[in-house]
């Protein structure tokens, strides 16, 4: 089992969106039983809440399923995870600081680093304080990065098939 956890600030906008999109890509690739997808927030302000209504609206309009309850990321989770995907540079720094070891810190990557068209260090901007357009842009950025992330997960599952 390959385990991926997406992390944003409150786990109600970006990370549940990334979780839903990536879960759909995993299913389309026939990897349901091989890749586990989850999400969390660096902070626990919204713990137990559903995703932001705008996140739900954008996901449903694009045909994605989601049933989400926000939760806070805990450093103890690193041991069970293969990848911890940060949605922006602030999350990347926070998660690496929380990592119990250098090996765990190396598991943390920026989502957009999997999008070959994205500039190095590119973030998925937080749409929370804006309009629905920001959520739609967030979905576009997440969707652009998911094929590369799926390829990385497939490579980790079948390293002999993905040797360059």
Residue, then its C-alpha position, 0 to 999 in steps of 0.5 A: x500500500x502506498x499512502x499519500x496525505x494532502x495537507x493545507x491549513x484548515x483541511x476544508x478547501x485545498x487539501x480535500x479538493x486535492x484528495x478528491x481529485x487524486x482519489x478519482x485519478x487513482x481509481x481511474x488507473x485501477x489502483x484503488x487497493x494499492x494507493x490510499x489517499x487522505x488529507x489533513x490540515x496543519x491547524x485544527x480550527x475546522x476539525x470535524x467540519x465538512x469541506x467549505x461549501x464552495x469546495x463542495x460546489x466546485x468538486x460536484x460541478x466537475x463530477x468529483x465525489x467527496x465525503x470529508x471531515x476536517x482533521x489536523x495532521x499529527x507528526x506521528x502519521x509520518x511513520x505510516x505515510x509515503x508522501x505528504x503533499x503540501x499545498x503551499x510553501x508555508x505548509x511545506x516548511x511547517x510539515x518539514x519542521x514537524x517531521x520526526x526525522x530527516x527521512x520523514x521530512x524528505x517525504x514532504x513535497x509541494x503538490x505543484x512540483x508534480x506539474x511540469x508546467x508550474x514554476x519551481x516552488x509554485x503554490x496552490x493559492x488559498x481560495x478561502x477569502x475570495x470568490x468561487x473563481x478562486x476555488x475553480x482556479x484551485x481545482x485547475x491547479x490540482x488537476x494539472x499536478x495529479x497526473x505527475x503525482x499519479x506517475x510518481x505513485x505508480x513508479x513507487x509501486x512498480x519501480x522496475x517499470x519506471x526506470x529512466 
